[in-house]
Every structure is written in structure tokens, then in C-alpha cells.
């Protein structure tokens, strides 16, 4: 198969029909009749699944992968990529904030620069001031703490070659962050500036964004643990220096140590630091706990495909 277009569904009922029409038109322009559109239903609470299945019954190019529950955007995307059979795979969100027509310029750039990946980046991040500031902080902190050079304002839309997708699917983390995996998989990657639209409210609250940052950093870096070690070392050296100062005062200046307030403040400070550092270690231990159980990162309930399957490739969860 020449081309696969992969999109996830979550509260997407209002956009599926138009997305299918536009994506199909672009796919036919590039690949003729040799393409597929893979919808991954990520436990959507609306009737997205019913609409997508109805499309698969009248259009043999449509494949619907129905997950058994909501597993999250990143895991749903990886599941969709695992089921895609095309020699080139175009991953995109289905809410039309990203245009299916971008595929044309992505394809041109891939051929011109002979690369394996063309991905979209926003020149200016959509949303208000808070959205832009939190986005900027996320990317800066992620790069600082992991050393992975993930570009600012990256979007889901990306065109990938089969060999890149195969390499990406070799990563088998259970608690995955796909943005980091995109980068560390390597190959020749080029960015393409796009303008993302605002068609639906974001489902990422500040708490979800913060949780996403913690998961991303702890998935790709042990720097927080190293920071814990050096912080403990600095605190210990500072405490020993202060004890030496108090002993000097006691024996040579005859001035006994005092200060109830400073003692209480120190206890609070060091107690908080101890709990904080234990929390960091607990996060890593929890990740090890989840990984060693080897549970699948998604479970497919059913695959709707109204076309004979040629057995060339079938995805895994």
C-alpha cells in the first residue's frame, strides 16, 4: 500500500465526515486508489465510533481501530501507526485544527530534501497568553532536563516513511511520551511551518500539562535523580560547615548556640526536602513498577475493515 493516513478519535463526531472527505481527496491526488484512512477510537464518549464505522461500510479505504477504553492520545497514536500498512504514513489529528491538505506540501518537502520525516511546527503557538507561556516553559524545561532537542510548538501532523515508522514501533514503553520518541528514533527529519486552527477547546488542563511534563522528563532522563544526589551532598556539606562554626563559637568565643526559630525553620526546610526527594525517587520506582509488568499500552477491542486484508501487515498494541 502506498499511503496511510492515521487519525485518533476522541469527541470528534462533529469533524469526522469532513475530515474523511478532505483526507480522501488529498490521498487520491497523491496515491490514486492505493491508500487507507485509519481511525483509532480512543474510547470516545460521543458517537465517533458509530460515525467512523458507518464510513468504513461505504468506503473500503477506511479502517477503524476501536480501543477497549480511553488509553490517551499518545498510546492511541502508536496503536494507529502499528495498524497502518502504507509505505508512507501521515499522522494527523482529526479535529481539523490541522489541515489534511498539508500532506501535499509535506510530500513535496520529503521528496525535495530526501528525508524520512516531515513534521509540522507552529510559527506562533495558538491560544491565549497562558497557553503560549505554558507551552514555552514545557519545551524549555523538557530540553533542559532531558537533553532531547524537541522543537518548540510541534504539532501532531507528520509524514513518515515506512522504515521510520517501523523503527518508532520498536519502542515498547508502557508509559510513553511520543514527542520524545519521535526525536530519539532519529533518521533525517525536517520541520515545516504550519498554521494550526482553533476548532475545539483544548482537553489539556494545566494539571494535565504538568503531569505530561513530569512523565516526559522521567521517561527520558535520570537528571532529577542526579539533582537529588548533588542537592543532598550540598546540604550535607553546608550542615557540616555550620556545625564546625558552632563548635568554634562554643569553644573559642564562649558563645553558646541559640535561636529556636532558626531550628524550627531548618527542620521544616530539611523535612520538606526529604519528602520532595523521596517523591522524585518514588516516581521513578513507579515507572519501573509499570514497565516490569509488561502490560500492553493499549488493547484493541475490534478492527472494522470493509475490504479484503492482504496479510501484508497487521498492527500490534
PASEBA-1860 file (N, C-alpha, C; in nm, 3 decimals):
! residues 317
1> XXXXXXXX> 0.084/-0.120/0.000/0.000/0.000/0.000/0.087/0.124/0.000 ~ 0.045/0.224/-0.074/0.127/0.344/-0.092/0.119/0.440/0.026 ~ -0.002/0.468/0.075/-0.020/0.575/0.174/-0.120/0.534/0.281 ~ -0.085/0.565/0.406/-0.178/0.550/0.518/-0.194/0.686/0.585 ~ -0.318/0.724/0.612/-0.347/0.843/0.693/-0.404/0.795/0.825 ~ -0.340/0.833/0.935/-0.378/0.784/1.068/-0.427/0.902/1.152 ~ -0.544/0.885/1.213/-0.601/0.989/1.299/-0.672/0.925/1.417 ~ -0.662/0.988/1.533/-0.730/0.938/1.652/-0.863/1.009/1.669
9> XXXXXXXX> -0.956/0.942/1.737/-1.090/0.996/1.760/-1.115/1.007/1.910 ~ -1.146/1.128/1.953/-1.193/1.150/2.090/-1.278/1.277/2.088 ~ -1.407/1.260/2.111/-1.503/1.370/2.098/-1.488/1.437/1.961 ~ -1.483/1.354/1.859/-1.455/1.401/1.723/-1.574/1.389/1.630 ~ -1.692/1.359/1.682/-1.807/1.330/1.597/-1.838/1.442/1.499 ~ -1.819/1.566/1.541/-1.856/1.680/1.457/-1.761/1.699/1.339 ~ -1.644/1.633/1.342/-1.542/1.660/1.240/-1.515/1.542/1.148 ~ -1.562/1.423/1.182/-1.519/1.302/1.111/-1.557/1.305/0.964
17> XXXXXXXX> -1.682/1.343/0.933/-1.728/1.338/0.794/-1.646/1.431/0.705 ~ -1.624/1.555/0.750/-1.546/1.649/0.670/-1.400/1.606/0.661 ~ -1.346/1.557/0.773/-1.208/1.509/0.771/-1.193/1.396/0.669 ~ -1.287/1.303/0.669/-1.282/1.190/0.576/-1.287/1.238/0.432 ~ -1.374/1.335/0.405/-1.387/1.387/0.269/-1.258/1.454/0.223 ~ -1.202/1.540/0.308/-1.082/1.615/0.269/-0.959/1.525/0.264 ~ -0.946/1.436/0.363/-0.830/1.346/0.363/-0.835/1.251/0.244 ~ -0.955/1.201/0.212/-0.967/1.112/0.097/-0.932/1.181/-0.034
25> XXXXXXXX> -0.973/1.307/-0.048/-0.943/1.380/-0.170/-0.792/1.399/-0.188 ~ -0.723/1.434/-0.080/-0.577/1.452/-0.087/-0.508/1.319/-0.114 ~ -0.555/1.213/-0.048/-0.493/1.081/-0.066/-0.507/1.034/-0.211 ~ -0.625/1.055/-0.271/-0.645/1.012/-0.411/-0.556/1.091/-0.506 ~ -0.532/1.218/-0.473/-0.445/1.300/-0.557/-0.302/1.249/-0.556 ~ -0.258/1.197/-0.441/-0.118/1.152/-0.428/-0.100/1.004/-0.459 ~ -0.198/0.922/-0.419/-0.178/0.777/-0.426/-0.280/0.704/-0.511 ~ -0.367/0.778/-0.580/-0.469/0.711/-0.658/-0.565/0.636/-0.568
33> XXXXXXXX> -0.581/0.506/-0.595/-0.672/0.425/-0.514/-0.597/0.342/-0.409 ~ -0.465/0.362/-0.402/-0.382/0.278/-0.315/-0.354/0.351/-0.183 ~ -0.457/0.366/-0.101/-0.442/0.435/0.027/-0.542/0.381/0.128 ~ -0.521/0.417/0.253/-0.616/0.384/0.360/-0.622/0.500/0.459 ~ -0.735/0.514/0.525/-0.752/0.610/0.633/-0.782/0.531/0.759 ~ -0.692/0.536/0.855/-0.704/0.458/0.978/-0.752/0.549/1.090 ~ -0.873/0.524/1.139/-0.927/0.596/1.254/-0.908/0.510/1.379 ~ -0.854/0.568/1.485/-0.838/0.497/1.612/-0.932/0.560/1.713
41> XXXXXXXX> -1.034/0.485/1.753/-1.129/0.536/1.852/-1.073/0.515/1.992 ~ -1.033/0.625/2.055/-0.969/0.619/2.187/-1.074/0.631/2.297 ~ -1.169/0.540/2.296/-1.273/0.540/2.398/-1.354/0.668/2.399 ~ -1.384/0.722/2.282/-1.457/0.849/2.274/-1.596/0.836/2.336 ~ -1.636/0.932/2.422/-1.767/0.921/2.488/-1.884/0.958/2.399 ~ -1.859/1.020/2.283/-1.968/1.053/2.192/-1.986/0.941/2.089 ~ -2.053/0.970/1.979/-2.080/0.866/1.878/-1.977/0.865/1.767 ~ -1.851/0.901/1.798/-1.745/0.899/1.698/-1.728/0.761/1.637
49> XXXXXXXX> -1.734/0.657/1.720/-1.715/0.521/1.670/-1.822/0.485/1.568 ~ -1.949/0.514/1.599/-2.058/0.479/1.509/-2.042/0.550/1.375 ~ -2.003/0.676/1.377/-1.986/0.751/1.253/-1.872/0.692/1.170 ~ -1.759/0.661/1.237/-1.644/0.607/1.165/-1.675/0.468/1.108 ~ -1.743/0.386/1.184/-1.779/0.252/1.135/-1.872/0.263/1.016 ~ -1.966/0.356/1.020/-2.056/0.377/0.906/-1.978/0.417/0.782 ~ -1.875/0.498/0.798/-1.790/0.535/0.684/-1.715/0.413/0.630 ~ -1.670/0.326/0.719/-1.595/0.208/0.675/-1.684/0.113/0.595
57> XXXXXXXX> -1.814/0.118/0.618/-1.906/0.029/0.546/-1.932/0.075/0.404 ~ -1.912/0.204/0.379/-1.937/0.256/0.243/-1.807/0.292/0.171 ~ -1.696/0.297/0.244/-1.567/0.332/0.184/-1.466/0.227/0.226 ~ -1.421/0.146/0.132/-1.327/0.038/0.163/-1.189/0.088/0.203 ~ -1.163/0.217/0.187/-1.033/0.272/0.228/-1.028/0.301/0.377 ~ -1.142/0.299/0.444/-1.148/0.337/0.585/-1.131/0.214/0.673 ~ -1.040/0.224/0.770/-1.018/0.121/0.871/-1.041/0.185/1.007 ~ -1.120/0.121/1.091/-1.149/0.174/1.224/-1.093/0.078/1.329
65> XXXXXXXX> -1.002/0.129/1.410/-0.945/0.051/1.520/-1.011/0.101/1.649 ~ -1.089/0.015/1.711/-1.164/0.053/1.831/-1.092/0.002/1.955 ~ -1.042/0.094/2.038/-0.975/0.055/2.161/-1.078/0.021/2.268 ~ -1.040/-0.064/2.361/-1.134/-0.113/2.461/-1.175/-0.007/2.562 ~ -1.095/0.100/2.573/-1.126/0.213/2.661/-1.037/0.329/2.620 ~ -1.044/0.438/2.694/-0.958/0.552/2.667/-0.819/0.525/2.726 ~ -0.718/0.520/2.639/-0.581/0.497/2.683/-0.495/0.624/2.676 ~ -0.545/0.728/2.612/-0.467/0.851/2.598/-0.420/0.872/2.455
73> XXXXXXXX> -0.401/0.998/2.420/-0.370/1.037/2.283/-0.243/0.970/2.230 ~ -0.136/0.970/2.310/-0.008/0.917/2.263/-0.017/0.767/2.236 ~ -0.080/0.694/2.325/-0.091/0.550/2.307/-0.183/0.516/2.190 ~ -0.287/0.596/2.172/-0.376/0.573/2.058/-0.303/0.598/1.926 ~ -0.217/0.702/1.923/-0.140/0.728/1.801/-0.046/0.612/1.769 ~ 0.022/0.560/1.870/0.113/0.448/1.846/0.037/0.325/1.798 ~ -0.082/0.303/1.852/-0.163/0.190/1.808/-0.205/0.207/1.662 ~ -0.243/0.330/1.625/-0.278/0.356/1.486/-0.161/0.333/1.392
81> XXXXXXXX> -0.042/0.376/1.432/0.077/0.355/1.349/0.106/0.205/1.334 ~ 0.079/0.129/1.440/0.103/-0.015/1.433/0.008/-0.084/1.336 ~ -0.107/-0.025/1.313/-0.204/-0.085/1.220/-0.192/-0.029/1.079 ~ -0.115/0.077/1.061/-0.100/0.136/0.927/-0.013/0.046/0.840 ~ -0.049/0.033/0.712/0.022/-0.056/0.621/0.094/0.017/0.509 ~ 0.080/0.148/0.500/0.135/0.222/0.389/0.286/0.236/0.392 ~ 0.345/0.253/0.275/0.488/0.281/0.265/0.520/0.422/0.315 ~ 0.420/0.510/0.312/0.430/0.640/0.375/0.309/0.657/0.465
89> XXXXXXXX> 0.332/0.714/0.583/0.226/0.726/0.684/0.214/0.872/0.724 ~ 0.093/0.925/0.712/0.065/1.063/0.750/-0.018/1.061/0.877 ~ 0.041/1.106/0.988/-0.027/1.110/1.117/-0.081/1.251/1.139 ~ -0.207/1.262/1.179/-0.270/1.393/1.192/-0.388/1.383/1.288 ~ -0.420/1.493/1.357/-0.539/1.497/1.440/-0.663/1.511/1.352 ~ -0.775/1.460/1.400/-0.897/1.457/1.319/-0.989/1.575/1.342 ~ -0.952/1.668/1.430/-1.043/1.777/1.465/-1.034/1.896/1.370 ~ -0.958/1.881/1.261/-0.943/1.982/1.157/-0.869/2.108/1.202
97> XXXXXXXX> -0.812/2.106/1.322/-0.720/2.214/1.357/-0.593/2.202/1.272 ~ -0.564/2.081/1.231/-0.456/2.055/1.137/-0.519/2.013/1.004 ~ -0.475/2.073/0.896/-0.541/2.053/0.767/-0.490/1.927/0.697 ~ -0.581/1.840/0.653/-0.538/1.723/0.574/-0.460/1.763/0.448 ~ -0.487/1.882/0.395/-0.419/1.928/0.274/-0.270/1.955/0.297 ~ -0.227/1.964/0.423/-0.083/1.979/0.449/-0.003/1.864/0.390 ~ -0.068/1.750/0.372/0.001/1.633/0.319/0.070/1.664/0.187 ~ 0.010/1.749/0.105/0.068/1.782/-0.026/0.204/1.851/-0.011
105> XXXXXXXX> 0.211/1.953/0.073/0.338/2.024/0.092/0.438/1.939/0.170 ~ 0.389/1.856/0.262/0.479/1.766/0.335/0.544/1.668/0.238 ~ 0.463/1.615/0.146/0.514/1.519/0.047/0.619/1.585/-0.042 ~ 0.593/1.707/-0.086/0.688/1.778/-0.170/0.819/1.800/-0.097 ~ 0.812/1.841/0.030/0.934/1.865/0.108/1.011/1.736/0.130 ~ 0.940/1.626/0.154/1.007/1.498/0.175/1.083/1.456/0.049 ~ 1.024/1.474/-0.066/1.090/1.437/-0.191/1.205/1.531/-0.223 ~ 1.187/1.659/-0.196/1.291/1.758/-0.227/1.415/1.738/-0.141
113> XXXXXXXX> 1.394/1.709/-0.012/1.506/1.701/0.081/1.546/1.558/0.114 ~ 1.482/1.461/0.050/1.517/1.319/0.067/1.528/1.280/0.214 ~ 1.424/1.309/0.290/1.424/1.280/0.434/1.320/1.173/0.465 ~ 1.322/1.127/0.589/1.230/1.023/0.633/1.109/1.078/0.707 ~ 1.120/1.200/0.756/1.010/1.260/0.833/0.999/1.408/0.799 ~ 0.878/1.452/0.776/0.847/1.595/0.769/0.738/1.621/0.872 ~ 0.767/1.707/0.968/0.672/1.733/1.077/0.638/1.881/1.082 ~ 0.518/1.910/1.131/0.471/2.047/1.137/0.508/2.115/1.266
121> XXXXXXXX> 0.543/2.242/1.258/0.564/2.327/1.375/0.488/2.457/1.353 ~ 0.433/2.510/1.461/0.362/2.637/1.453/0.463/2.752/1.463 ~ 0.451/2.848/1.374/0.535/2.966/1.384/0.499/3.045/1.509 ~ 0.370/3.054/1.537/0.320/3.116/1.660/0.220/3.020/1.722 ~ 0.240/2.986/1.847/0.153/2.890/1.913/0.012/2.947/1.926 ~ -0.088/2.865/1.892/-0.226/2.910/1.902/-0.267/2.920/2.049 ~ -0.374/2.997/2.075/-0.424/3.011/2.210/-0.386/3.145/2.271 ~ -0.429/3.166/2.395/-0.403/3.290/2.466/-0.264/3.296/2.525
129> XXXXXXXX> -0.244/3.400/2.607/-0.111/3.422/2.665/-0.070/3.307/2.757 ~ -0.165/3.256/2.835/-0.133/3.146/2.928/-0.093/3.022/2.849 ~ -0.166/2.993/2.742/-0.134/2.876/2.658/0.006/2.888/2.599 ~ 0.040/3.007/2.553/0.171/3.026/2.491/0.283/3.018/2.594 ~ 0.262/3.078/2.711/0.365/3.077/2.815/0.389/2.936/2.867 ~ 0.280/2.863/2.897/0.297/2.727/2.948/0.361/2.636/2.843 ~ 0.326/2.658/2.715/0.389/2.580/2.608/0.538/2.607/2.600 ~ 0.576/2.735/2.607/0.718/2.771/2.602/0.794/2.709/2.719
137> XXXXXXXX> 0.735/2.716/2.839/0.801/2.660/2.957/0.817/2.509/2.944 ~ 0.715/2.442/2.889/0.723/2.297/2.873/0.843/2.258/2.788 ~ 0.853/2.318/2.670/0.960/2.279/2.578/1.098/2.313/2.635 ~ 1.110/2.428/2.701/1.239/2.465/2.758/1.280/2.371/2.871 ~ 1.186/2.341/2.959/1.217/2.251/3.070/1.246/2.110/3.019 ~ 1.169/2.067/2.919/1.192/1.933/2.864/1.332/1.922/2.805 ~ 1.373/2.021/2.727/1.506/2.018/2.667/1.615/2.028/2.774 ~ 1.593/2.114/2.874/1.692/2.133/2.979/1.713/2.005/3.060
145> XXXXXXXX> 1.604/1.936/3.093/1.612/1.822/3.184/1.641/1.690/3.114 ~ 1.618/1.683/2.982/1.639/1.556/2.912/1.753/1.561/2.811 ~ 1.787/1.681/2.764/1.889/1.691/2.660/1.838/1.655/2.522 ~ 1.708/1.628/2.508/1.648/1.595/2.379/1.601/1.724/2.313 ~ 1.646/1.748/2.191/1.619/1.874/2.124/1.484/1.872/2.053 ~ 1.378/1.864/2.131/1.244/1.867/2.073/1.210/2.011/2.034 ~ 1.166/2.034/1.909/1.139/2.171/1.864/1.020/2.232/1.938 ~ 1.017/2.365/1.943/0.904/2.437/2.001/0.780/2.420/1.915
153> XXXXXXXX> 0.664/2.418/1.982/0.534/2.427/1.915/0.514/2.321/1.806 ~ 0.560/2.201/1.834/0.542/2.093/1.738/0.396/2.049/1.739 ~ 0.346/2.004/1.625/0.208/1.958/1.615/0.208/1.808/1.584 ~ 0.090/1.749/1.585/0.081/1.605/1.558/0.114/1.572/1.414 ~ 0.073/1.656/1.321/0.084/1.626/1.178/0.228/1.599/1.137 ~ 0.250/1.482/1.075/0.383/1.445/1.027/0.371/1.335/0.922 ~ 0.453/1.345/0.821/0.460/1.242/0.717/0.587/1.162/0.738 ~ 0.573/1.028/0.741/0.685/0.941/0.776/0.699/0.828/0.676
161> XXXXXXXX> 0.821/0.784/0.654/0.846/0.669/0.569/0.822/0.541/0.648 ~ 0.806/0.430/0.576/0.782/0.302/0.641/0.897/0.262/0.733 ~ 1.021/0.284/0.690/1.133/0.241/0.774/1.139/0.321/0.904 ~ 1.100/0.449/0.898/1.096/0.528/1.022/0.985/0.478/1.114 ~ 0.867/0.451/1.059/0.757/0.402/1.142/0.793/0.268/1.206 ~ 0.854/0.179/1.129/0.896/0.051/1.185/0.993/0.070/1.301 ~ 1.086/0.164/1.286/1.182/0.191/1.393/1.113/0.252/1.514 ~ 1.017/0.342/1.491/0.943/0.404/1.601/0.866/0.300/1.682
169> XXXXXXXX> 0.811/0.201/1.613/0.732/0.098/1.680/0.816/0.000/1.761 ~ 0.948/0.007/1.746/1.035/-0.079/1.828/1.035/-0.035/1.974 ~ 1.000/0.089/2.001/0.991/0.137/2.140/0.868/0.075/2.204 ~ 0.886/0.011/2.317/0.776/-0.061/2.380/0.746/-0.013/2.521 ~ 0.774/0.115/2.550/0.739/0.168/2.682/0.589/0.157/2.706 ~ 0.554/0.134/2.830/0.413/0.133/2.868/0.366/0.274/2.903 ~ 0.450/0.353/2.967/0.419/0.492/2.999/0.498/0.578/2.900 ~ 0.447/0.593/2.781/0.526/0.654/2.674/0.493/0.801/2.656
177> XXXXXXXX> 0.592/0.872/2.605/0.577/1.011/2.561/0.621/1.014/2.415 ~ 0.526/1.026/2.325/0.556/1.007/2.183/0.642/1.121/2.128 ~ 0.631/1.241/2.187/0.713/1.351/2.138/0.861/1.324/2.150 ~ 0.902/1.269/2.262/1.043/1.233/2.280/1.084/1.117/2.191 ~ 0.992/1.020/2.174/1.023/0.905/2.089/1.044/0.948/1.944 ~ 0.965/1.046/1.899/0.983/1.096/1.763/1.127/1.143/1.741 ~ 1.182/1.210/1.840/1.316/1.267/1.826/1.423/1.159/1.835 ~ 1.417/1.074/1.940/1.527/0.981/1.964/1.529/0.866/1.863
185> XXXXXXXX> 1.421/0.847/1.787/1.421/0.744/1.683/1.520/0.779/1.573 ~ 1.547/0.908/1.556/1.650/0.950/1.462/1.600/0.960/1.319 ~ 1.687/0.924/1.223/1.663/0.940/1.080/1.665/1.088/1.042 ~ 1.658/1.115/0.913/1.659/1.254/0.864/1.519/1.313/0.880 ~ 1.508/1.417/0.962/1.380/1.480/0.990/1.387/1.629/0.955 ~ 1.280/1.680/0.896/1.274/1.820/0.858/1.143/1.879/0.909 ~ 1.150/2.004/0.953/1.028/2.070/1.000/0.967/2.157/0.891 ~ 0.836/2.173/0.901/0.761/2.252/0.803/0.667/2.343/0.882
193> XXXXXXXX> 0.677/2.473/0.860/0.597/2.569/0.936/0.452/2.565/0.889 ~ 0.360/2.554/0.986/0.218/2.547/0.955/0.142/2.642/1.048 ~ 0.019/2.667/1.014/-0.069/2.748/1.098/-0.184/2.661/1.144 ~ -0.189/2.637/1.273/-0.291/2.550/1.330/-0.416/2.632/1.362 ~ -0.533/2.575/1.331/-0.659/2.645/1.355/-0.713/2.613/1.494 ~ -0.813/2.688/1.536/-0.881/2.664/1.664/-1.025/2.626/1.635 ~ -1.052/2.497/1.636/-1.187/2.449/1.607/-1.255/2.389/1.730 ~ -1.177/2.357/1.833/-1.234/2.294/1.951/-1.153/2.333/2.072
201> XXXXXXXX> -1.215/2.337/2.191/-1.142/2.369/2.313/-1.043/2.259/2.348 ~ -0.930/2.300/2.403/-0.830/2.202/2.440/-0.877/2.116/2.556 ~ -0.839/1.990/2.556/-0.872/1.899/2.666/-0.757/1.889/2.766 ~ -0.648/1.968/2.742/-0.533/1.964/2.831/-0.541/2.078/2.931 ~ -0.581/2.047/3.055/-0.581/2.146/3.161/-0.437/2.167/3.209 ~ -0.419/2.267/3.298/-0.285/2.294/3.349/-0.231/2.173/3.426 ~ -0.317/2.107/3.503/-0.271/1.990/3.580/-0.229/1.877/3.486 ~ -0.302/1.860/3.375/-0.265/1.756/3.278/-0.134/1.790/3.208
209> XXXXXXXX> -0.114/1.919/3.179/0.010/1.961/3.116/0.128/1.937/3.211 ~ 0.109/1.969/3.340/0.216/1.948/3.438/0.246/1.799/3.452 ~ 0.141/1.718/3.458/0.160/1.574/3.466/0.230/1.521/3.342 ~ 0.196/1.578/3.226/0.260/1.539/3.100/0.408/1.572/3.103 ~ 0.443/1.689/3.159/0.584/1.727/3.169/0.661/1.631/3.259 ~ 0.603/1.598/3.374/0.669/1.505/3.467/0.691/1.370/3.400 ~ 0.588/1.321/3.330/0.600/1.192/3.261/0.706/1.198/3.152 ~ 0.709/1.309/3.078/0.805/1.323/2.969/0.948/1.325/3.021
217> XXXXXXXX> 0.971/1.402/3.127/1.107/1.415/3.180/1.154/1.283/3.240 ~ 1.070/1.220/3.320/1.112/1.095/3.386/1.120/0.979/3.288 ~ 1.060/0.993/3.170/1.070/0.887/3.069/1.202/0.891/2.995 ~ 1.267/1.007/2.990/1.385/1.022/2.906/1.510/1.069/2.980 ~ 1.500/1.093/3.110/1.617/1.147/3.178/1.623/1.100/3.322 ~ 1.744/1.076/3.370/1.766/1.047/3.512/1.820/1.170/3.584 ~ 1.817/1.286/3.518/1.872/1.407/3.577/1.809/1.444/3.710 ~ 1.675/1.429/3.729/1.620/1.459/3.862/1.683/1.376/3.973
225> XXXXXXXX> 1.718/1.250/3.946/1.785/1.168/4.047/1.926/1.220/4.073 ~ 1.995/1.260/3.968/2.129/1.317/3.984/2.121/1.447/4.063 ~ 2.018/1.528/4.034/1.998/1.652/4.108/1.974/1.623/4.256 ~ 1.899/1.516/4.285/1.874/1.478/4.424/2.005/1.447/4.495 ~ 2.094/1.372/4.428/2.222/1.335/4.489/2.305/1.460/4.521 ~ 2.319/1.548/4.421/2.403/1.666/4.442/2.341/1.763/4.542 ~ 2.209/1.772/4.544/2.144/1.857/4.642/2.169/1.806/4.784 ~ 2.157/1.673/4.800/2.187/1.615/4.930/2.331/1.637/4.971
233> XXXXXXXX> 2.422/1.628/4.874/2.563/1.649/4.903/2.589/1.793/4.947 ~ 2.530/1.889/4.876/2.548/2.031/4.911/2.490/2.059/5.049 ~ 2.370/2.006/5.076/2.308/2.028/5.207/2.394/1.969/5.318 ~ 2.447/1.849/5.296/2.531/1.785/5.398/2.658/1.866/5.424 ~ 2.723/1.912/5.318/2.845/1.991/5.335/2.816/2.123/5.405 ~ 2.704/2.185/5.371/2.665/2.309/5.437/2.637/2.286/5.585 ~ 2.567/2.176/5.615/2.538/2.145/5.755/2.665/2.119/5.834 ~ 2.761/2.046/5.776/2.887/2.020/5.847/2.966/2.148/5.868
241> XXXXXXXX> 2.963/2.237/5.770/3.033/2.365/5.787/2.969/2.447/5.897 ~ 2.836/2.445/5.904/2.768/2.521/6.009/2.795/2.461/6.146 ~ 2.799/2.328/6.155/2.831/2.262/6.283/2.973/2.299/6.328 ~ 3.063/2.301/6.232/3.201/2.341/6.266/3.206/2.485/6.316 ~ 3.124/2.572/6.256/3.119/2.711/6.301/3.065/2.721/6.443 ~ 2.958/2.642/6.473/2.901/2.644/6.608/3.000/2.592/6.711 ~ 3.074/2.486/6.676/3.175/2.434/6.768/3.285/2.535/6.793 ~ 3.326/2.606/6.691/3.428/2.710/6.706/3.379/2.819/6.801
249> XXXXXXXX> 3.252/2.861/6.784/3.198/2.963/6.872/3.190/2.914/7.017 ~ 3.152/2.786/7.033/3.134/2.733/7.168/3.267/2.722/7.243 ~ 3.371/2.675/7.175/3.497/2.651/7.243/3.590/2.773/7.247 ~ 3.581/2.861/7.148/3.678/2.969/7.139/3.618/3.107/7.164 ~ 3.487/3.120/7.145/3.425/3.251/7.168/3.339/3.247/7.293 ~ 3.313/3.128/7.345/3.231/3.111/7.465/3.092/3.168/7.445 ~ 3.038/3.143/7.327/2.903/3.192/7.296/2.818/3.072/7.258 ~ 2.734/3.025/7.349/2.654/2.906/7.321/2.554/2.932/7.209
257> XXXXXXXX> 2.527/2.831/7.124/2.430/2.849/7.015/2.289/2.872/7.068 ~ 2.214/2.955/7.000/2.076/2.981/7.039/1.992/3.000/6.913 ~ 1.865/3.023/6.932/1.779/3.051/6.816/1.677/2.943/6.789 ~ 1.569/2.942/6.867/1.464/2.843/6.848/1.400/2.855/6.709 ~ 1.380/2.978/6.664/1.315/3.000/6.534/1.395/2.939/6.420 ~ 1.528/2.961/6.422/1.611/2.908/6.315/1.612/2.755/6.316 ~ 1.603/2.695/6.434/1.599/2.549/6.443/1.472/2.494/6.380 ~ 1.358/2.555/6.414/1.230/2.510/6.358/1.228/2.528/6.206
265> XXXXXXXX> 1.277/2.644/6.160/1.281/2.670/6.016/1.366/2.566/5.945 ~ 1.479/2.532/6.006/1.567/2.432/5.946/1.500/2.296/5.939 ~ 1.427/2.260/6.046/1.357/2.131/6.047/1.253/2.126/5.935 ~ 1.177/2.235/5.922/1.077/2.239/5.816/1.142/2.229/5.678 ~ 1.251/2.304/5.660/1.318/2.304/5.530/1.367/2.165/5.494 ~ 1.440/2.104/5.584/1.500/1.975/5.552/1.396/1.863/5.546 ~ 1.291/1.875/5.625/1.183/1.776/5.616/1.115/1.784/5.479 ~ 1.091/1.907/5.432/1.031/1.925/5.300/1.120/1.872/5.191
273> XXXXXXXX> 1.252/1.898/5.202/1.345/1.849/5.101/1.348/1.697/5.098 ~ 1.347/1.636/5.215/1.350/1.490/5.223/1.226/1.430/5.154 ~ 1.109/1.487/5.184/0.986/1.436/5.123/0.989/1.459/4.972 ~ 1.038/1.576/4.929/1.046/1.607/4.787/1.136/1.508/4.714 ~ 1.254/1.482/4.771/1.348/1.390/4.706/1.294/1.247/4.707 ~ 1.227/1.210/4.814/1.165/1.077/4.816/1.056/1.066/4.709 ~ 0.985/1.177/4.686/0.883/1.177/4.583/0.942/1.156/4.445 ~ 1.056/1.222/4.417/1.123/1.203/4.288/1.162/1.057/4.268
281> XXXXXXXX> 1.222/0.999/4.371/1.260/0.859/4.360/1.137/0.769/4.346 ~ 1.027/0.808/4.413/0.905/0.729/4.403/0.848/0.727/4.262 ~ 0.859/0.840/4.191/0.810/0.846/4.053/0.887/0.748/3.966 ~ 1.019/0.744/3.981/1.099/0.651/3.901/1.069/0.506/3.939 ~ 1.053/0.480/4.068/1.019/0.344/4.111/0.884/0.302/4.053 ~ 0.789/0.396/4.051/0.657/0.365/3.994/0.669/0.333/3.846 ~ 0.754/0.405/3.774/0.773/0.376/3.631/0.831/0.236/3.612 ~ 0.929/0.201/3.693/0.985/0.066/3.686/0.876/-0.037/3.714
289> XXXXXXXX> 0.792/-0.009/3.814/0.682/-0.098/3.851/0.589/-0.122/3.734 ~ 0.553/-0.013/3.661/0.463/-0.028/3.548/0.529/-0.102/3.432 ~ 0.658/-0.075/3.409/0.725/-0.134/3.294/0.747/-0.284/3.312 ~ 0.785/-0.327/3.432/0.819/-0.469/3.451/0.696/-0.559/3.443 ~ 0.577/-0.502/3.460/0.456/-0.584/3.448/0.425/-0.618/3.303 ~ 0.482/-0.540/3.208/0.470/-0.568/3.065/0.325/-0.572/3.018 ~ 0.241/-0.491/3.076/0.104/-0.482/3.028/0.102/-0.409/2.893 ~ 0.011/-0.443/2.803/0.003/-0.371/2.676/-0.035/-0.226/2.699
297> XXXXXXXX> 0.023/-0.135/2.619/-0.010/0.006/2.640/-0.144/0.043/2.581 ~ -0.203/-0.046/2.501/-0.342/-0.028/2.457/-0.398/-0.166/2.423 ~ -0.530/-0.175/2.425/-0.598/-0.301/2.393/-0.702/-0.272/2.285 ~ -0.695/-0.345/2.176/-0.789/-0.327/2.065/-0.909/-0.418/2.085 ~ -1.027/-0.356/2.089/-1.149/-0.435/2.103/-1.194/-0.494/1.970 ~ -1.181/-0.413/1.864/-1.225/-0.460/1.733/-1.162/-0.375/1.624 ~ -1.148/-0.434/1.507/-1.099/-0.362/1.389/-1.205/-0.376/1.281 ~ -1.254/-0.263/1.231/-1.356/-0.262/1.126/-1.287/-0.230/0.994
305> XXXXXXXX> -1.291/-0.327/0.902/-1.224/-0.313/0.774/-1.312/-0.375/0.666 ~ -1.377/-0.292/0.587/-1.469/-0.342/0.485/-1.396/-0.364/0.353 ~ -1.284/-0.437/0.361/-1.205/-0.467/0.242/-1.124/-0.592/0.272 ~ -1.096/-0.674/0.172/-1.014/-0.793/0.196/-0.876/-0.755/0.243 ~ -0.830/-0.820/0.349/-0.698/-0.791/0.405/-0.594/-0.879/0.337 ~ -0.487/-0.817/0.285/-0.390/-0.893/0.206/-0.282/-0.961/0.288 ~ -0.286/-0.941/0.420/-0.192/-1.009/0.507/-0.053/-0.951/0.506 ~ -0.035/-0.836/0.441/0.098/-0.777/0.434/0.144/-0.730/0.570
313> XXXXX> 0.051/-0.667/0.645/0.092/-0.612/0.772/-0.031/-0.599/0.862 ~ -0.017/-0.636/0.985/-0.121/-0.611/1.082/-0.057/-0.555/1.207 ~ -0.118/-0.455/1.267/-0.057/-0.388/1.380/-0.072/-0.467/1.509 ~ 0.006/-0.424/1.607/0.000/-0.481/1.742/-0.018/-0.369/1.838 ~ -0.076/-0.400/1.953/-0.096/-0.298/2.055/0.012/-0.308/2.159
END
